[in-house]
Amino acid sequence: MVDILNKITTLRSSTAVAELYVSRPETIQAILNRTVPKGDVMEFSRAAGLLAIKKTSDVIPDCHPLPIEYASFTYQIEEDKVIIQAEVATIYKTGVEVEAMHGVSIAALTMYDMLKPIDKGIEIRNIRLLHKNGGKSDFKLEKVRPLKAAVIVCSDTVYAGKKEDKAGKSVSDLLQQHDIETASFQVIADEAEMIRASLQTCIQESYDLVLFTGGTGLSPRDITPETVLPMLDREIPGLMEAARAYGQERTPYAMLSRGVAGFAGKTLVITLPGSTRGAVETMQALFPYVKHIFRVLSGMQHES
């Protein structure tokens, strides 16, 4: 199956439709009057469709099992056909298009099975997806201007040459994947003066984005958040709330991260964990959605 581990959880919905054509007007009347020998066609097909939606991953090999938060069926009866429509919704990492189409397919087949004793000319046609919502297609960002970024590694051991940096390089690689250039890459010790001086330089040089990695934990030398926070003019708590929630789904230790984020002047500052895994997961939680901030700012500046 496709790897969806790094996808974000969003509200996703899909609507699908199938058309069941009859060959005799009496068939439609039997459906409406509930006189089909096998029983109430619409109720049976609805129940079968709901079961099909829930069991989609059992019969479609590449479909992920997912929580179905909502499912409904509606029927539109016309002169020679019944239009079956299913709506499915979930809050998860992948969409429910196949679930919706599987649901209307089985609902239509159930109607076919119940109606064939009284109508040998029934046909199922036009099973299709009407629309879907949620996921990356709904959060696709309009192109923003080129952003100037700095990555600052806060680590006594890396600064002293006793350890190779991996977290900072991973952050730079991920920035590049999101079309953000790392114009400055620094390694500094866990010293308040060095942290303040590095950030102040980035602010003065009009960097759009500064990413610190390291110093967000609980050891005595982890001082990045308390050093950076007083320099922020406007904190954005939601960024770190999202990062910790994303990390918490992967390791309970994510709750120990004390990262902060916000604007220092016009520079967006984000503090990431020092571990490579923690830094990467924070980037996965925040990007590319953080870029929306700069689109909003550009719009505000344009209006002013």
C-alpha positions as CSV (number, residue, x, y, z in Angstrom):
1,M,0.0,0.0,0.0
2,V,1.0,3.6,-0.5
3,D,2.9,5.1,2.5
4,I,0.6,7.7,4.1
5,L,2.5,8.0,7.4
6,N,3.6,11.5,6.7
7,K,0.3,12.8,5.4
8,I,-1.7,15.1,7.6
9,T,-5.1,14.3,9.0
10,T,-7.9,16.4,7.5
11,L,-11.6,16.3,6.9
12,R,-12.2,14.4,3.7
13,S,-15.5,13.7,1.9
14,S,-16.5,12.1,-1.4
15,T,-19.8,11.7,-3.3
16,A,-20.3,9.0,-5.9
17,V,-23.3,8.0,-8.1
18,A,-24.6,5.0,-10.0
19,E,-27.5,4.7,-12.3
20,L,-29.8,1.6,-12.5
21,Y,-31.9,1.4,-15.6
22,V,-35.1,-0.6,-15.8
23,S,-36.8,-2.0,-19.0
24,R,-40.4,-1.9,-17.7
25,P,-42.4,1.0,-16.2
26,E,-44.0,-1.6,-13.8
27,T,-40.5,-2.1,-12.2
28,I,-40.4,1.5,-11.0
29,Q,-43.9,1.2,-9.6
30,A,-43.0,-1.9,-7.8
31,I,-40.0,-0.1,-6.2
32,L,-42.2,2.9,-5.2
33,N,-45.0,0.7,-3.9
34,R,-42.6,-1.7,-2.1
35,T,-44.2,-4.7,-3.8
36,V,-41.0,-6.3,-5.0
37,P,-41.1,-9.9,-3.9
38,K,-37.7,-9.9,-2.3
39,G,-38.5,-6.9,-0.1
40,D,-37.9,-3.1,0.1
41,V,-35.4,-2.5,-2.6
42,M,-34.1,0.8,-1.4
43,E,-33.7,-0.2,2.2
44,F,-31.9,-3.4,1.4
45,S,-29.6,-1.6,-1.1
46,R,-28.9,1.1,1.4
47,A,-27.9,-1.4,4.1
48,A,-25.7,-3.3,1.6
49,G,-24.1,0.0,0.4
50,L,-23.2,0.9,4.0
51,L,-21.6,-2.4,4.6
52,A,-19.7,-2.1,1.4
53,I,-18.3,1.3,2.4
54,K,-17.1,-0.1,5.7
55,K,-15.5,-3.1,4.0
56,T,-13.8,-1.4,1.1
57,S,-10.3,-2.1,2.3
58,D,-11.2,-5.8,2.7
59,V,-11.8,-6.2,-1.0
60,I,-9.7,-3.5,-2.7
61,P,-6.2,-4.5,-1.9
62,D,-4.5,-1.1,-2.1
63,C,-7.1,0.7,0.0
64,H,-6.2,1.7,3.5
65,P,-8.5,0.7,6.4
66,L,-9.9,4.0,7.7
67,P,-12.6,5.3,10.1
68,I,-15.9,6.1,8.4
69,E,-17.3,9.0,10.3
70,Y,-20.3,9.6,8.1
71,A,-22.1,7.8,5.2
72,S,-25.5,8.4,3.6
73,F,-27.5,7.2,0.6
74,T,-30.1,9.1,-1.4
75,Y,-32.2,7.8,-4.3
76,Q,-33.7,9.7,-7.2
77,I,-36.3,7.8,-9.1
78,E,-37.0,8.8,-12.7
79,E,-39.1,7.3,-15.5
80,D,-36.7,4.5,-16.4
81,K,-33.9,4.6,-13.8
82,V,-32.9,5.0,-10.2
83,I,-30.0,7.3,-9.5
84,I,-28.1,6.1,-6.4
85,Q,-25.9,8.6,-4.6
86,A,-23.6,8.0,-1.7
87,E,-21.7,10.5,0.4
88,V,-18.9,9.4,2.7
89,A,-16.8,11.4,5.1
90,T,-13.8,10.8,7.4
91,I,-11.2,12.6,9.3
92,Y,-8.0,10.8,8.2
93,K,-4.9,10.9,6.1
94,T,-6.4,9.6,2.9
95,G,-9.6,10.1,0.9
96,V,-12.8,8.1,0.6
97,E,-13.4,8.2,-3.2
98,V,-13.1,4.5,-3.6
99,E,-15.3,3.9,-0.5
100,A,-18.1,6.1,-2.0
101,M,-17.9,4.4,-5.4
102,H,-17.8,0.9,-3.8
103,G,-20.8,1.8,-1.8
104,V,-23.0,2.8,-4.8
105,S,-21.7,-0.2,-6.8
106,I,-22.9,-2.7,-4.2
107,A,-26.1,-0.7,-3.6
108,A,-26.8,-0.9,-7.3
109,L,-25.9,-4.6,-7.5
110,T,-28.2,-5.3,-4.6
111,M,-31.1,-3.6,-6.4
112,Y,-30.2,-5.6,-9.5
113,D,-30.4,-8.8,-7.6
114,M,-33.7,-7.9,-6.0
115,L,-35.3,-6.7,-9.2
116,K,-34.1,-9.3,-11.7
117,P,-37.0,-11.7,-11.0
118,I,-39.4,-9.1,-12.3
119,D,-37.3,-7.3,-14.9
120,K,-34.7,-9.2,-17.1
121,G,-33.5,-6.0,-18.8
122,I,-32.0,-4.1,-15.9
123,E,-28.6,-2.4,-16.5
124,I,-26.2,-0.6,-14.1
125,R,-24.4,2.3,-15.8
126,N,-22.3,5.4,-15.1
127,I,-20.7,4.5,-11.7
128,R,-18.6,7.6,-11.1
129,L,-17.2,10.0,-8.6
130,L,-19.1,13.3,-8.5
131,H,-16.7,15.3,-6.3
132,K,-14.3,15.0,-3.4
133,N,-13.0,17.4,-0.8
134,G,-10.1,17.5,1.7
135,G,-6.5,16.6,1.5
136,K,-3.6,18.3,-0.3
137,S,-5.8,19.3,-3.2
138,D,-7.9,21.6,-0.9
139,F,-4.8,23.0,0.7
140,K,-2.7,23.5,-2.4
141,L,-0.9,26.8,-1.9
142,E,-0.7,29.5,-4.5
143,K,2.9,30.3,-5.4
144,V,4.6,32.6,-3.0
145,R,7.5,34.9,-3.7
146,P,11.0,33.3,-3.2
147,L,11.8,33.1,0.5
148,K,15.2,33.6,2.1
149,A,15.9,31.1,4.9
150,A,18.5,30.5,7.5
151,V,19.1,27.2,9.3
152,I,20.9,27.5,12.6
153,V,22.1,24.4,14.4
154,C,22.4,24.8,18.2
155,S,24.6,22.1,19.5
156,D,27.6,22.1,21.8
157,T,28.9,18.8,20.5
158,V,28.5,19.7,16.8
159,Y,30.0,23.1,17.4
160,A,33.0,21.5,19.1
161,G,33.4,19.0,16.2
162,K,32.6,16.0,18.3
163,K,29.5,15.1,16.4
164,E,28.3,15.3,12.8
165,D,25.3,17.4,12.1
166,K,22.4,15.6,10.5
167,A,19.3,17.4,11.7
168,G,20.3,20.8,10.2
169,K,21.2,19.2,6.8
170,S,17.9,17.3,6.8
171,V,16.0,20.6,7.5
172,S,17.8,22.3,4.6
173,D,17.0,19.3,2.3
174,L,13.3,19.6,3.2
175,L,13.3,23.3,2.7
176,Q,14.7,22.7,-0.8
177,Q,11.9,20.3,-1.5
178,H,9.5,23.1,-0.8
179,D,11.4,25.5,-3.1
180,I,12.9,27.5,-0.2
181,E,16.6,28.3,-0.5
182,T,18.8,28.0,2.6
183,A,20.8,31.2,2.2
184,S,22.7,30.8,5.5
185,F,23.7,27.6,7.4
186,Q,25.3,28.1,10.8
187,V,26.4,25.9,13.7
188,I,26.6,27.5,17.1
189,A,27.0,26.4,20.7
190,D,24.1,26.3,23.2
191,E,25.0,29.8,24.4
192,A,22.4,32.5,24.8
193,E,24.6,35.2,23.4
194,M,25.4,33.2,20.3
195,I,21.7,32.4,19.7
196,R,20.7,36.0,20.2
197,A,23.5,37.3,17.9
198,S,22.7,34.8,15.1
199,L,19.0,35.7,15.2
200,Q,19.6,39.4,15.4
201,T,21.9,39.2,12.3
202,C,19.2,37.3,10.4
203,I,16.6,40.0,11.3
204,Q,18.9,42.8,10.2
205,E,19.6,41.0,6.9
206,S,15.9,40.6,6.3
207,Y,15.7,36.9,6.3
208,D,12.1,35.7,5.8
209,L,12.5,32.5,7.8
210,V,14.9,31.3,10.5
211,L,14.9,27.7,11.6
212,F,16.8,26.8,14.8
213,T,17.4,23.1,15.4
214,G,18.4,22.0,18.9
215,G,18.1,23.2,22.4
216,T,14.3,22.6,22.8
217,G,14.5,19.7,25.2
218,L,14.9,19.6,29.0
219,S,18.7,19.3,29.6
220,P,20.3,22.2,31.5
221,R,22.0,23.4,28.2
222,D,18.7,23.4,26.2
223,I,18.0,27.1,26.2
224,T,16.9,27.9,22.7
225,P,13.2,28.6,23.5
226,E,13.8,30.9,26.4
227,T,16.4,32.8,24.5
228,V,14.3,33.2,21.3
229,L,11.0,33.9,22.9
230,P,11.8,37.4,24.3
231,M,13.0,38.4,20.8
232,L,9.6,37.5,19.2
233,D,7.2,40.4,18.6
234,R,4.3,38.1,17.8
235,E,4.2,34.5,18.9
236,I,2.3,31.9,16.9
237,P,1.5,29.1,19.4
238,G,-0.5,27.1,16.8
239,L,2.7,26.1,14.9
240,M,4.2,24.3,17.8
241,E,0.9,22.9,18.9
242,A,0.6,21.3,15.4
243,A,4.2,20.1,15.5
244,R,3.8,18.5,19.0
245,A,0.4,16.9,18.0
246,Y,2.0,15.4,14.9
247,G,5.0,14.1,16.9
248,Q,2.8,12.8,19.7
249,E,1.2,10.4,17.2
250,R,4.6,8.9,16.6
251,T,6.3,9.0,19.9
252,P,5.2,10.0,23.5
253,Y,8.4,11.9,23.9
254,A,7.1,14.7,21.6
255,M,5.4,16.1,24.6
256,L,8.8,17.1,26.0
257,S,9.6,19.5,23.2
258,R,9.5,23.2,24.3
259,G,9.7,24.7,20.8
260,V,8.4,28.2,20.1
261,A,7.6,30.1,16.9
262,G,6.6,33.6,15.9
263,F,7.7,36.8,14.2
264,A,10.7,38.8,15.2
265,G,10.1,41.9,13.1
266,K,9.3,40.5,9.6
267,T,11.3,37.3,10.2
268,L,9.4,34.1,11.0
269,V,11.3,32.1,13.6
270,I,10.7,28.4,14.3
271,T,12.6,26.3,16.8
272,L,12.9,22.6,16.0
273,P,14.2,19.7,18.1
274,G,17.8,18.7,17.9
275,S,17.2,15.1,17.0
276,T,17.1,14.4,13.3
277,R,13.8,12.5,13.6
278,G,12.2,15.3,15.7
279,A,13.4,18.0,13.3
280,V,12.2,16.1,10.3
281,E,8.8,15.4,11.8
282,T,8.3,19.0,12.8
283,M,9.1,20.0,9.2
284,Q,6.6,17.5,7.9
285,A,3.9,18.8,10.3
286,L,4.5,22.5,9.3
287,F,5.4,22.5,5.6
288,P,4.3,23.5,3.1
289,Y,1.5,25.0,5.1
290,V,3.8,27.6,6.8
291,K,4.3,29.2,3.4
292,H,0.7,30.3,3.5
293,I,1.8,32.8,6.2
294,F,3.9,34.7,3.7
295,R,1.1,34.7,1.1
296,V,-1.2,36.3,3.7
297,L,1.5,38.8,4.6
298,S,2.1,39.7,0.9
299,G,-1.6,40.3,0.5
300,M,-1.8,42.5,3.6
301,Q,1.2,44.5,2.4
302,H,-0.3,44.8,-1.1
303,E,-3.6,46.1,0.4
304,S,-1.8,48.6,2.5
